[in-house]
Amino acid sequence: MIKTMLTIALISFAITIAIATVRIILGPSMPDRVIALDMIGVNLIASIAVISIMLKTRAYLEVILILGILSFIGTIAFSKYIERGVIIERKRSR
Amino acid sequence: MSGSEVGEFVGALFILTGGIASVISVFGLIRLPDVYTRSHAATKSSTLAVLLTLSGTFIYFWASEGFLSVRLLLGIVFVFLTAPVAGHLIVRAAYRSKVKLADISTEDELYEVLHKKNE
């Protein structure tokens, strides 16, 4: 019973990632693609949590934190680049 | 049913609800007309799905092994804090880089505000 529920949840995360990949390929503008990439990262976090239950191990729980941080920083860098054309701003007061 | 089995079932139910919410939110991502409505689907309901899944995992490990995972709690707090911020920033960048609204949208209040400030 529990294993069936976990499998259904894992399949639905896989469907989510597949359809978000379609949006990345189709997406008319850059922010569409970045939103879909952010969604893929967030769903990878959830599917890793489910996989760590199914494999009966706790070793994958660090991966959740690392992927969360990497996905957030990637989205921030892309949004800075789309808005201003640079990622790291330097002050030119001298 | 013993106590730990009930806890495992509640955790699995949370995870199943999260999976269904995730599929619903991705249909919003593929069906809605422009980037602003799509970000509404992608950030809010996807955050809900992931929070439900991580909470279900936390409850499952707590019930089955008696293991309170601090890393999982940190992950829940981090996703809950950063996903709305990332969504807001990317939509702000989309508006500043002049991505068009959908044809069926009727009003753009931010346009007047931004251009009044420039004059």
Backbone of each chain as ProteinMPNN parsed JSONL, in Angstrom:
{"seq_chain_A": "MIKTMLTIALISFAITIAIATVRIILGPSMPDRVIALDMIGVNLIASIAVISIMLKTRAYLEVILILGILSFIGTIAFSKYIERGVIIERKRSR", "coords_chain_A": {"N_chain_A": [[0.833, -1.21, 0.0], [1.769, 1.343, 0.996], [4.066, 1.399, -0.532], [2.97, 1.427, -3.099], [1.713, 3.943, -3.078], [3.939, 5.61, -2.845], [5.215, 5.011, -5.25], [3.365, 5.969, -7.126], [3.48, 8.698, -6.527], [6.131, 9.221, -7.249], [6.045, 8.72, -9.994], [4.328, 10.774, -10.753], [5.918, 12.998, -10.202], [7.837, 12.571, -12.15], [6.326, 12.92, -14.478], [5.759, 15.614, -14.182], [8.348, 16.749, -14.463], [8.875, 16.034, -17.107], [6.905, 17.462, -18.581], [7.593, 20.054, -17.916], [10.037, 20.166, -19.185], [9.158, 20.198, -21.835], [8.08, 22.775, -21.816], [10.423, 24.231, -21.512], [11.64, 23.776, -23.99], [9.719, 24.807, -25.788], [9.245, 27.415, -24.86], [8.504, 30.842, -25.295], [9.956, 33.102, -24.402], [12.965, 34.125, -22.57], [12.53, 34.272, -19.632], [10.419, 32.434, -19.31], [11.69, 29.989, -19.729], [13.484, 30.002, -17.605], [11.773, 29.924, -15.413], [10.636, 27.408, -15.79], [12.921, 25.832, -15.48], [13.536, 26.328, -12.797], [11.338, 25.128, -11.64], [11.808, 22.481, -12.344], [14.108, 21.984, -10.797], [13.064, 22.207, -8.205], [11.261, 20.113, -8.209], [12.977, 17.973, -8.504], [14.169, 17.945, -5.991], [11.996, 17.048, -4.428], [11.574, 14.508, -5.56], [13.928, 13.236, -4.916], [13.674, 13.054, -2.163], [11.555, 11.212, -2.006], [12.771, 8.992, -3.211], [14.762, 8.442, -1.354], [13.222, 7.461, 0.685], [12.202, 5.133, -0.507], [14.478, 3.595, -0.964], [15.23, 3.122, 1.603], [17.201, 4.596, 3.06], [19.199, 7.109, 4.711], [21.037, 8.639, 3.532], [20.729, 10.321, 1.412], [19.713, 12.708, 2.199], [21.224, 14.987, 2.51], [21.551, 15.825, -0.059], [19.243, 17.113, -0.731], [19.399, 19.647, 0.526], [21.683, 20.712, -0.78], [20.879, 20.739, -3.485], [18.701, 22.472, -3.319], [19.94, 24.916, -2.621], [21.622, 25.285, -4.847], [19.784, 25.473, -6.978], [18.375, 27.778, -6.255], [20.394, 29.761, -6.345], [21.079, 29.612, -9.031], [18.693, 30.484, -10.277], [18.583, 33.121, -9.312], [20.901, 34.215, -10.455], [20.311, 34.017, -13.184], [18.083, 35.731, -13.314], [19.188, 38.196, -12.633], [20.889, 38.497, -14.809], [19.089, 38.588, -16.975], [17.703, 40.902, -16.36], [19.585, 43.069, -16.233], [21.778, 42.474, -17.809], [24.262, 41.953, -16.742], [25.938, 39.873, -14.334], [27.448, 40.065, -11.947], [27.585, 42.981, -10.204], [29.593, 45.902, -10.328], [30.706, 48.712, -8.532], [31.263, 51.884, -9.93], [32.634, 54.251, -8.891], [34.992, 55.513, -8.713]], "CA_chain_A": [[0.0, 0.0, 0.0], [2.632, 2.521, 1.088], [4.968, 1.369, -1.678], [2.199, 1.868, -4.271], [1.529, 5.4, -3.014], [5.216, 6.262, -3.145], [5.491, 4.863, -6.688], [2.496, 6.901, -7.858], [4.016, 10.05, -6.341], [7.363, 9.348, -8.035], [5.655, 8.825, -11.403], [3.773, 12.104, -11.032], [7.035, 13.951, -10.3], [8.474, 12.367, -13.454], [5.464, 13.583, -15.472], [5.974, 17.053, -14.016], [9.634, 17.143, -15.044], [8.789, 15.894, -18.564], [6.123, 18.558, -19.168], [8.384, 21.284, -17.762], [11.032, 20.139, -20.262], [8.462, 20.689, -23.037], [7.979, 24.241, -21.721], [11.75, 24.794, -21.77], [11.905, 23.756, -25.427], [8.791, 25.686, -26.505], [9.075, 28.708, -24.233], [8.777, 31.942, -26.218], [10.927, 34.083, -23.903], [13.922, 33.586, -21.607], [11.999, 34.007, -18.292], [9.657, 31.18, -19.313], [12.6, 28.851, -19.571], [14.066, 30.015, -16.26], [10.739, 29.46, -14.48], [10.515, 25.951, -15.926], [14.121, 25.221, -14.884], [13.371, 26.409, -11.348], [10.353, 24.118, -11.265], [12.467, 21.175, -12.432], [14.971, 21.834, -9.63], [12.247, 21.997, -7.01], [10.681, 18.773, -8.255], [14.065, 17.025, -8.249], [14.296, 17.851, -4.535], [10.921, 16.204, -3.911], [11.714, 13.112, -5.967], [15.037, 12.641, -4.157], [13.125, 12.682, -0.855], [10.786, 9.965, -2.161], [13.715, 7.91, -3.503], [15.457, 8.058, -0.127], [12.323, 6.583, 1.45], [12.052, 3.83, -1.161], [15.706, 2.821, -0.798], [15.417, 2.935, 3.051], [18.474, 5.147, 3.498], [19.156, 8.537, 5.039], [22.247, 9.274, 3.012], [20.431, 11.274, 0.352], [19.035, 13.897, 2.703], [22.056, 16.168, 2.278], [21.4, 16.238, -1.449], [18.109, 18.044, -0.772], [19.891, 20.997, 0.843], [22.601, 21.203, -1.813], [20.125, 21.063, -4.704], [17.91, 23.669, -3.07], [20.803, 26.096, -2.692], [22.107, 25.483, -6.222], [18.668, 25.915, -7.815], [18.065, 29.164, -5.912], [21.439, 30.659, -6.848], [20.97, 29.645, -10.485], [17.582, 31.35, -10.669], [18.937, 34.511, -9.021], [21.876, 34.668, -11.438], [19.625, 34.209, -14.461], [17.212, 36.902, -13.301], [20.055, 39.381, -12.719], [21.392, 38.608, -16.184], [18.009, 39.015, -17.88], [17.267, 42.268, -16.066], [20.554, 44.126, -16.485], [22.837, 42.105, -18.73], [25.464, 41.555, -16.009], [25.604, 39.046, -13.175], [28.077, 40.664, -10.779], [27.672, 44.427, -10.413], [30.699, 46.582, -9.662], [30.469, 50.147, -8.463], [32.301, 52.636, -10.644], [32.581, 55.602, -8.35], [36.291, 56.159, -8.775]], "C_chain_A": [[0.864, 1.255, 0.0], [3.569, 2.58, -0.114], [4.248, 1.814, -2.956], [2.022, 3.379, -4.266], [2.819, 6.136, -3.359], [5.537, 6.166, -4.631], [4.646, 5.828, -7.51], [3.026, 8.334, -7.736], [5.264, 10.264, -7.177], [7.056, 9.483, -9.524], [5.095, 10.204, -11.7], [4.866, 13.17, -11.036], [7.752, 13.814, -11.641], [7.675, 13.026, -14.558], [5.662, 15.093, -15.416], [7.262, 17.508, -14.689], [9.584, 17.056, -16.566], [8.046, 17.071, -19.179], [6.858, 19.886, -19.013], [9.506, 21.332, -18.8], [10.424, 20.591, -21.585], [8.361, 22.207, -23.002], [9.341, 24.89, -21.941], [12.024, 24.834, -23.26], [11.014, 24.75, -26.148], [8.993, 27.15, -26.18], [9.399, 29.929, -25.083], [9.83, 32.918, -25.708], [11.867, 33.41, -22.912], [13.319, 33.346, -20.216], [11.099, 32.783, -18.209], [10.552, 29.991, -19.029], [13.193, 28.817, -18.167], [13.05, 29.536, -15.226], [10.592, 27.943, -14.551], [11.73, 25.241, -15.327], [14.048, 25.224, -13.36], [12.402, 25.34, -10.863], [10.956, 22.72, -11.336], [13.368, 20.952, -11.224], [14.188, 21.504, -8.378], [11.636, 20.594, -7.005], [11.734, 17.683, -8.104], [14.277, 16.837, -6.753], [13.257, 16.883, -3.972], [11.128, 14.753, -4.303], [12.901, 12.458, -5.266], [14.57, 12.254, -2.763], [12.368, 11.364, -0.947], [11.724, 8.782, -2.407], [14.433, 7.473, -2.23], [14.541, 7.277, 0.809], [12.291, 5.189, 0.837], [13.299, 2.975, -1.006], [16.068, 2.594, 0.666], [16.794, 3.416, 3.513], [18.294, 6.613, 3.856], [20.26, 9.305, 4.357], [21.944, 10.349, 1.981], [19.871, 12.585, 0.873], [19.9, 15.147, 2.603], [21.852, 16.734, 0.882], [20.269, 17.255, -1.587], [18.582, 19.476, -0.507], [20.754, 21.549, -0.279], [21.84, 21.587, -3.077], [19.264, 22.294, -4.522], [18.742, 24.928, -3.211], [21.252, 26.357, -4.132], [21.004, 25.999, -7.137], [18.327, 27.376, -7.539], [19.108, 30.119, -6.498], [21.389, 30.738, -8.37], [19.853, 30.557, -10.954], [17.911, 32.813, -10.443], [19.91, 35.045, -10.076], [21.22, 34.907, -12.791], [18.764, 35.459, -14.446], [18.026, 38.19, -13.305], [20.541, 39.584, -14.149], [20.318, 39.099, -17.135], [17.65, 40.472, -17.631], [18.291, 43.302, -16.514], [21.642, 43.749, -17.461], [24.145, 41.763, -18.067], [25.024, 40.704, -14.827], [26.173, 39.657, -11.905], [28.215, 42.157, -11.039], [28.878, 44.985, -9.671], [30.409, 48.072, -9.647], [31.624, 50.876, -9.141], [32.316, 54.062, -10.148], [33.924, 56.305, -8.463], [36.498, 56.923, -10.069]], "O_chain_A": [[0.725, 2.12, -0.865], [3.84, 3.653, -0.652], [4.836, 2.494, -3.798], [2.159, 4.031, -5.301], [2.806, 7.145, -4.064], [6.063, 7.112, -5.217], [5.132, 6.432, -8.467], [3.024, 9.09, -8.708], [5.458, 11.336, -7.75], [7.706, 10.249, -10.235], [5.346, 10.757, -12.771], [4.771, 14.144, -11.783], [8.218, 14.803, -12.207], [8.245, 13.624, -15.471], [5.726, 15.767, -16.445], [7.282, 18.517, -15.393], [10.171, 17.891, -17.254], [8.491, 17.626, -20.183], [6.759, 20.752, -19.882], [9.887, 22.414, -19.249], [11.076, 21.281, -22.369], [8.534, 22.864, -24.029], [9.416, 25.985, -22.498], [12.581, 25.813, -23.759], [11.484, 25.469, -27.03], [8.93, 28.016, -27.051], [10.529, 30.027, -25.562], [10.54, 33.515, -26.517], [11.623, 32.289, -22.465], [13.575, 32.286, -19.645], [11.016, 32.151, -17.155], [10.236, 29.117, -18.221], [13.386, 27.743, -17.597], [13.404, 28.832, -14.28], [10.443, 27.272, -13.53], [11.593, 24.171, -14.732], [14.442, 24.257, -12.708], [12.608, 24.725, -9.817], [10.66, 21.869, -10.497], [13.398, 19.85, -10.675], [14.58, 20.644, -7.589], [11.505, 19.964, -5.955], [11.428, 16.589, -7.63], [14.531, 15.725, -6.289], [13.572, 16.017, -3.155], [10.893, 13.854, -3.496], [12.888, 11.247, -5.04], [15.012, 11.238, -2.226], [12.51, 10.498, -0.083], [11.502, 7.694, -1.876], [14.689, 6.284, -2.036], [15.023, 6.511, 1.642], [12.343, 4.187, 1.549], [13.197, 1.752, -0.922], [17.078, 1.956, 0.963], [17.474, 2.723, 4.27], [17.373, 7.278, 3.381], [20.407, 10.507, 4.58], [22.792, 11.195, 1.697], [19.58, 13.487, 0.087], [19.371, 16.259, 2.609], [21.96, 17.939, 0.657], [20.319, 18.142, -2.439], [18.21, 20.403, -1.227], [20.595, 22.699, -0.689], [22.11, 22.628, -3.677], [19.103, 23.082, -5.454], [18.314, 25.896, -3.84], [21.262, 27.501, -4.587], [21.25, 26.862, -7.98], [18.026, 28.132, -8.463], [18.763, 31.151, -7.072], [21.626, 31.801, -8.944], [20.024, 31.317, -11.907], [17.571, 33.662, -11.267], [19.773, 36.177, -10.539], [21.532, 35.885, -13.47], [18.705, 36.18, -15.442], [17.611, 39.177, -13.913], [20.595, 40.712, -14.639], [20.587, 39.928, -18.004], [17.329, 41.203, -18.568], [17.92, 44.312, -17.113], [22.379, 44.626, -17.912], [25.072, 41.322, -18.747], [23.884, 40.798, -14.371], [25.474, 39.761, -10.897], [28.886, 42.561, -11.989], [29.156, 44.599, -8.536], [29.924, 48.628, -10.632], [32.793, 50.538, -8.956], [32.038, 54.988, -10.909], [34.009, 57.526, -8.331], [37.554, 57.525, -10.269]]}, "seq_chain_B": "MSGSEVGEFVGALFILTGGIASVISVFGLIRLPDVYTRSHAATKSSTLAVLLTLSGTFIYFWASEGFLSVRLLLGIVFVFLTAPVAGHLIVRAAYRSKVKLADISTEDELYEVLHKKNE", "coords_chain_B": {"N_chain_B": [[-3.282, -2.307, 13.309], [-0.278, -0.84, 14.152], [1.294, 1.904, 15.983], [3.458, 3.004, 14.586], [2.962, 2.201, 11.988], [0.682, 3.651, 11.335], [1.755, 6.215, 11.373], [3.587, 5.999, 9.253], [1.753, 5.631, 7.182], [0.405, 8.092, 7.177], [2.507, 9.801, 6.435], [3.053, 8.813, 3.841], [0.659, 9.454, 2.648], [0.766, 12.258, 2.664], [2.884, 12.562, 0.882], [1.778, 11.525, -1.454], [-0.308, 13.361, -1.908], [1.272, 15.594, -2.389], [2.504, 14.848, -4.819], [0.276, 14.771, -6.558], [-0.529, 17.454, -6.455], [1.694, 18.595, -7.633], [1.522, 17.666, -10.296], [-0.846, 18.963, -11.074], [0.005, 21.631, -10.912], [1.928, 21.686, -12.942], [0.364, 21.414, -15.17], [-0.817, 23.901, -15.164], [1.492, 25.316, -15.805], [1.932, 24.608, -18.477], [-0.369, 25.354, -19.831], [-1.236, 27.992, -19.409], [-1.423, 31.46, -20.598], [0.709, 33.579, -20.674], [3.96, 34.726, -19.405], [3.653, 35.745, -16.847], [1.296, 34.737, -15.675], [2.03, 32.082, -15.817], [4.154, 31.991, -14.018], [2.773, 32.33, -11.689], [1.46, 29.825, -11.519], [3.731, 28.197, -11.387], [5.348, 28.898, -9.161], [3.773, 29.132, -6.746], [1.994, 26.806, -6.404], [3.761, 24.763, -6.907], [5.623, 25.08, -4.879], [3.987, 24.448, -2.728], [3.545, 21.731, -3.299], [6.135, 20.648, -3.007], [6.673, 21.257, -0.342], [4.712, 19.713, 0.938], [5.632, 17.164, 0.215], [8.2, 17.031, 1.396], [7.518, 17.344, 4.086], [6.015, 15.027, 4.416], [8.03, 13.112, 4.071], [9.593, 13.685, 6.302], [7.787, 13.027, 8.387], [7.498, 10.328, 7.85], [10.1, 9.226, 8.272], [10.327, 9.861, 10.95], [8.281, 8.311, 12.079], [8.891, 5.674, 11.298], [11.577, 5.094, 11.936], [12.125, 6.56, 14.163], [13.599, 8.881, 13.856], [14.605, 12.087, 13.928], [15.045, 14.267, 11.507], [17.25, 16.788, 11.122], [18.382, 17.948, 8.909], [16.432, 17.645, 6.97], [14.42, 19.27, 8.007], [15.743, 21.731, 7.796], [15.913, 21.841, 5.017], [13.173, 22.075, 4.389], [12.571, 24.613, 5.507], [14.305, 26.194, 4.003], [13.442, 25.86, 1.304], [10.888, 26.89, 1.597], [11.454, 29.537, 2.174], [12.945, 30.463, -0.062], [11.746, 29.877, -2.577], [9.414, 31.581, -3.213], [10.785, 34.038, -3.318], [12.56, 33.7, -5.456], [10.707, 33.368, -7.536], [9.458, 35.901, -7.535], [11.655, 37.552, -8.225], [12.315, 36.679, -10.809], [10.051, 37.258, -12.273], [9.989, 40.007, -12.011], [12.331, 40.634, -13.426], [11.475, 39.767, -15.917], [9.43, 41.61, -16.465], [10.884, 44.007, -16.507], [12.545, 43.558, -18.675], [10.815, 43.817, -20.709], [8.943, 41.784, -21.562], [6.121, 40.713, -23.36], [2.657, 41.1, -22.356], [-0.136, 38.762, -22.21], [-2.548, 38.485, -24.927], [-5.174, 38.576, -24.066], [-5.162, 39.958, -21.724], [-6.28, 42.78, -19.84], [-5.478, 45.111, -18.511], [-2.724, 47.134, -17.496], [-1.248, 48.107, -14.886], [1.223, 48.668, -13.793], [2.753, 49.745, -15.802], [2.005, 52.467, -16.155], [2.844, 53.505, -13.691], [5.65, 53.089, -13.691], [6.406, 54.647, -15.911], [5.556, 57.165, -15.27], [7.316, 57.847, -13.299], [9.657, 58.154, -14.638], [9.391, 60.495, -16.152]], "CA_chain_B": [[-2.242, -1.356, 12.901], [0.435, -0.248, 15.282], [1.454, 3.354, 15.887], [4.423, 3.415, 13.558], [2.354, 2.011, 10.671], [-0.197, 4.803, 11.097], [2.61, 7.345, 11.019], [4.084, 5.797, 7.889], [0.66, 5.86, 6.226], [0.158, 9.546, 7.088], [3.591, 10.365, 5.634], [2.862, 8.444, 2.435], [-0.496, 10.222, 2.151], [1.272, 13.601, 2.383], [3.712, 12.517, -0.334], [0.874, 11.332, -2.6], [-0.954, 14.652, -2.148], [2.263, 16.464, -3.019], [2.665, 14.459, -6.22], [-0.893, 15.2, -7.332], [-0.466, 18.924, -6.567], [2.751, 18.912, -8.588], [1.001, 17.466, -11.654], [-1.801, 20.048, -11.338], [0.724, 22.887, -11.154], [2.61, 21.678, -14.227], [-0.619, 21.718, -16.214], [-0.857, 25.363, -15.224], [2.694, 25.823, -16.495], [1.909, 24.377, -19.927], [-1.596, 25.801, -20.458], [-1.556, 29.411, -19.229], [-1.004, 32.171, -21.816], [1.963, 34.317, -20.727], [4.947, 34.346, -18.394], [3.247, 36.176, -15.509], [0.365, 33.73, -15.144], [2.77, 30.831, -15.648], [4.939, 32.022, -12.782], [1.791, 32.084, -10.636], [1.299, 28.376, -11.368], [4.966, 27.465, -11.122], [5.959, 29.123, -7.863], [2.932, 28.896, -5.573], [1.521, 25.443, -6.176], [4.905, 23.86, -6.88], [6.149, 25.171, -3.521], [3.079, 23.656, -1.881], [3.784, 20.31, -3.557], [7.414, 20.225, -2.432], [6.579, 21.297, 1.118], [3.96, 18.53, 1.363], [6.46, 15.972, 0.064], [9.272, 17.002, 2.4], [6.898, 17.09, 5.383], [5.682, 13.609, 4.441], [9.265, 12.363, 4.304], [9.966, 13.908, 7.712], [6.88, 12.232, 9.226], [7.776, 8.909, 7.607], [11.322, 8.823, 8.983], [10.051, 9.976, 12.373], [7.433, 7.209, 12.517], [9.416, 4.334, 11.064], [12.861, 4.84, 12.579], [12.328, 7.445, 15.3], [14.754, 9.697, 13.464], [14.208, 13.462, 13.628], [16.094, 14.732, 10.608], [17.419, 18.242, 11.139], [18.665, 18.363, 7.533], [15.157, 17.743, 6.252], [13.757, 20.492, 8.493], [16.435, 22.864, 7.171], [15.491, 21.875, 3.62], [11.807, 22.615, 4.339], [12.628, 26.062, 5.761], [15.001, 26.863, 2.907], [12.552, 25.91, 0.133], [9.775, 27.782, 1.911], [11.91, 30.929, 2.111], [13.571, 30.919, -1.303], [10.967, 29.703, -3.806], [8.686, 32.8, -3.582], [11.728, 35.11, -3.655], [13.04, 33.446, -6.814], [9.616, 33.659, -8.456], [9.3, 37.352, -7.621], [12.777, 38.158, -8.941], [12.333, 36.364, -12.236], [8.955, 37.996, -12.919], [10.437, 41.4, -12.085], [13.257, 40.72, -14.554], [10.704, 39.629, -17.157], [8.737, 42.869, -16.772], [11.859, 45.041, -16.86], [13.099, 43.311, -20.003], [9.738, 44.076, -21.659], [8.213, 40.643, -22.108], [4.743, 41.156, -23.605], [1.556, 40.428, -21.682], [-0.969, 38.001, -23.143], [-3.484, 39.336, -25.659], [-6.461, 38.688, -23.393], [-5.089, 40.753, -20.499], [-6.966, 44.028, -20.149], [-4.991, 46.304, -17.85], [-1.333, 47.061, -17.07], [-1.128, 49.267, -13.996], [2.62, 48.956, -13.491], [3.3, 50.545, -16.895], [1.816, 53.892, -15.841], [3.663, 53.863, -12.525], [7.059, 53.164, -14.083], [6.696, 55.716, -16.866], [5.367, 58.459, -14.629], [8.497, 58.162, -12.509], [10.765, 58.552, -15.513], [9.211, 61.797, -16.766]], "C_chain_B": [[-1.562, -0.754, 14.118], [0.671, 1.24, 15.043], [2.374, 3.764, 14.759], [3.838, 3.227, 12.167], [1.414, 3.154, 10.333], [0.622, 6.021, 10.689], [3.169, 7.23, 9.621], [2.996, 6.063, 6.857], [0.374, 7.344, 6.067], [1.24, 10.215, 6.242], [3.427, 10.061, 4.159], [1.692, 9.192, 1.827], [-0.09, 11.654, 1.821], [2.049, 13.604, 1.065], [2.831, 12.356, -1.568], [0.154, 12.632, -2.937], [0.003, 15.628, -2.824], [2.47, 16.132, -4.484], [1.509, 14.92, -7.079], [-0.89, 16.718, -7.515], [0.598, 19.343, -7.574], [2.271, 18.737, -10.025], [0.014, 18.57, -12.026], [-1.068, 21.352, -11.674], [1.455, 22.858, -12.484], [1.616, 21.813, -15.374], [-0.868, 23.208, -16.308], [0.312, 25.915, -15.999], [2.583, 25.654, -18.008], [0.696, 25.029, -20.583], [-1.806, 27.316, -20.396], [-0.884, 30.272, -20.297], [0.331, 32.891, -21.76], [2.806, 34.073, -19.481], [4.496, 34.713, -16.989], [2.271, 35.184, -14.88], [1.07, 32.395, -14.939], [3.59, 30.834, -14.359], [4.019, 31.849, -11.572], [1.608, 30.589, -10.409], [2.583, 27.732, -10.872], [5.495, 27.698, -9.723], [5.043, 28.712, -6.718], [2.614, 27.423, -5.383], [2.669, 24.449, -6.19], [5.586, 23.895, -5.51], [5.294, 24.368, -2.555], [3.35, 22.167, -2.046], [5.064, 19.847, -2.881], [7.365, 20.257, -0.912], [5.795, 20.109, 1.646], [4.826, 17.288, 1.296], [7.543, 15.896, 1.134], [8.702, 16.77, 3.797], [6.509, 15.62, 5.515], [6.906, 12.748, 4.684], [9.718, 12.473, 5.755], [9.114, 13.042, 8.64], [7.176, 10.741, 9.077], [9.015, 8.459, 8.374], [11.126, 8.889, 10.493], [9.275, 8.757, 12.865], [8.141, 5.87, 12.391], [10.697, 4.076, 11.839], [13.078, 5.676, 13.841], [13.458, 8.43, 15.089], [14.254, 11.083, 13.096], [15.302, 14.102, 12.793], [16.161, 16.251, 10.59], [17.684, 18.752, 9.724], [17.391, 18.545, 6.739], [14.38, 18.979, 6.697], [14.393, 21.734, 7.876], [16.045, 22.995, 5.714], [14.101, 22.46, 3.474], [11.832, 24.132, 4.504], [13.253, 26.785, 4.573], [14.125, 26.961, 1.662], [11.414, 26.889, 0.371], [10.196, 29.243, 1.838], [12.291, 31.338, 0.697], [12.691, 30.798, -2.534], [10.121, 30.927, -4.151], [9.615, 33.958, -3.963], [12.242, 34.938, -5.087], [11.958, 33.747, -7.84], [9.408, 35.152, -8.64], [10.413, 37.989, -8.446], [12.712, 37.874, -10.428], [11.183, 37.064, -12.955], [9.29, 39.473, -13.032], [11.406, 41.59, -13.247], [12.528, 40.601, -15.873], [10.004, 40.927, -17.499], [9.722, 43.949, -17.184], [12.463, 44.808, -18.229], [12.007, 43.278, -21.063], [9.234, 42.814, -22.364], [6.741, 41.035, -22.213], [3.747, 40.398, -22.736], [0.756, 39.637, -22.711], [-1.984, 38.929, -23.798], [-4.789, 39.541, -24.899], [-6.386, 39.511, -22.114], [-5.541, 42.168, -20.797], [-6.269, 45.247, -19.58], [-3.553, 46.085, -17.396], [-1.053, 48.266, -16.189], [0.323, 49.649, -13.75], [3.262, 49.825, -14.564], [3.199, 52.033, -16.593], [2.713, 54.325, -14.685], [5.125, 54.037, -12.929], [7.324, 54.35, -14.98], [6.4, 57.098, -16.314], [6.615, 58.863, -13.854], [9.635, 58.668, -13.405], [10.63, 59.972, -16.026], [9.562, 62.936, -15.814]], "O_chain_B": [[-2.223, -0.219, 15.008], [0.282, 1.77, 14.003], [2.117, 4.742, 14.058], [4.16, 3.988, 11.255], [1.347, 3.584, 9.181], [0.244, 6.764, 9.784], [3.23, 8.213, 8.882], [3.255, 6.636, 5.799], [0.127, 7.813, 4.956], [0.943, 11.09, 5.429], [3.633, 10.932, 3.315], [1.71, 9.53, 0.644], [-0.54, 12.212, 0.821], [1.904, 14.509, 0.243], [3.091, 12.967, -2.605], [0.015, 12.977, -4.111], [-0.387, 16.389, -3.709], [2.598, 17.035, -5.311], [1.711, 15.402, -8.193], [-1.207, 17.216, -8.596], [0.427, 20.331, -8.287], [2.576, 19.565, -10.884], [0.026, 19.06, -13.155], [-1.456, 22.08, -12.588], [1.599, 23.905, -13.115], [1.987, 22.282, -16.451], [-1.104, 23.734, -17.396], [0.162, 26.867, -16.765], [3.098, 26.488, -18.751], [0.717, 25.245, -21.794], [-2.492, 27.87, -21.255], [0.132, 29.859, -20.856], [1.064, 32.827, -22.746], [2.415, 33.305, -18.602], [4.908, 34.065, -16.026], [2.398, 34.833, -13.707], [0.753, 31.658, -14.005], [3.708, 29.808, -13.689], [4.427, 31.293, -10.552], [1.598, 30.124, -9.27], [2.544, 26.827, -10.038], [6.052, 26.772, -9.132], [5.482, 28.013, -5.805], [2.918, 26.847, -4.338], [2.577, 23.397, -5.557], [6.069, 22.87, -5.029], [5.814, 23.69, -1.669], [3.383, 21.423, -1.066], [5.092, 18.787, -2.255], [7.944, 19.392, -0.255], [6.152, 19.544, 2.681], [4.78, 16.447, 2.193], [7.781, 14.835, 1.712], [9.318, 16.081, 4.61], [6.651, 15.03, 6.586], [6.837, 11.763, 5.419], [10.166, 11.498, 6.359], [9.631, 12.404, 9.558], [7.114, 9.986, 10.047], [8.988, 7.43, 9.049], [11.684, 8.079, 11.233], [9.566, 8.226, 13.936], [8.014, 5.018, 13.271], [10.901, 2.974, 12.349], [14.097, 5.525, 14.516], [14.184, 8.772, 16.022], [13.568, 11.256, 12.089], [16.366, 14.442, 13.311], [15.247, 16.918, 10.106], [17.266, 19.855, 9.372], [17.271, 19.471, 5.936], [13.757, 19.656, 5.878], [13.697, 22.669, 7.481], [15.862, 24.104, 5.212], [13.849, 23.245, 2.56], [11.195, 24.855, 3.738], [12.793, 27.857, 4.179], [14.064, 28.015, 1.029], [11.018, 27.628, -0.531], [9.389, 30.102, 1.48], [11.989, 32.459, 0.288], [12.877, 31.568, -3.476], [10.102, 31.303, -5.323], [9.277, 34.766, -4.829], [12.347, 35.909, -5.837], [12.243, 34.313, -8.895], [9.206, 35.623, -9.759], [10.152, 38.863, -9.272], [13.025, 38.75, -11.234], [11.319, 37.428, -14.123], [8.93, 40.125, -14.013], [11.324, 42.581, -13.972], [12.901, 41.251, -16.85], [9.969, 41.327, -18.662], [9.447, 44.725, -18.099], [12.861, 45.766, -18.891], [12.22, 42.784, -22.17], [9.113, 42.775, -23.589], [6.177, 41.613, -21.284], [3.944, 39.226, -22.415], [0.932, 39.806, -23.918], [-2.252, 40.022, -23.298], [-5.444, 40.569, -25.067], [-7.41, 39.75, -21.474], [-5.241, 42.711, -21.86], [-6.446, 46.342, -20.116], [-3.194, 44.989, -16.964], [-0.666, 49.325, -16.683], [0.628, 50.82, -13.522], [4.208, 50.561, -14.282], [4.169, 52.775, -16.749], [3.281, 55.417, -14.72], [5.764, 55.019, -12.553], [8.357, 55.006, -14.842], [6.92, 58.095, -16.816], [6.944, 60.045, -13.754], [10.455, 59.489, -12.995], [11.64, 60.613, -16.313], [9.461, 64.106, -16.186]]}, "name": "protein", "num_of_chains": 2, "seq": "MIKTMLTIALISFAITIAIATVRIILGPSMPDRVIALDMIGVNLIASIAVISIMLKTRAYLEVILILGILSFIGTIAFSKYIERGVIIERKRSRMSGSEVGEFVGALFILTGGIASVISVFGLIRLPDVYTRSHAATKSSTLAVLLTLSGTFIYFWASEGFLSVRLLLGIVFVFLTAPVAGHLIVRAAYRSKVKLADISTEDELYEVLHKKNE"}
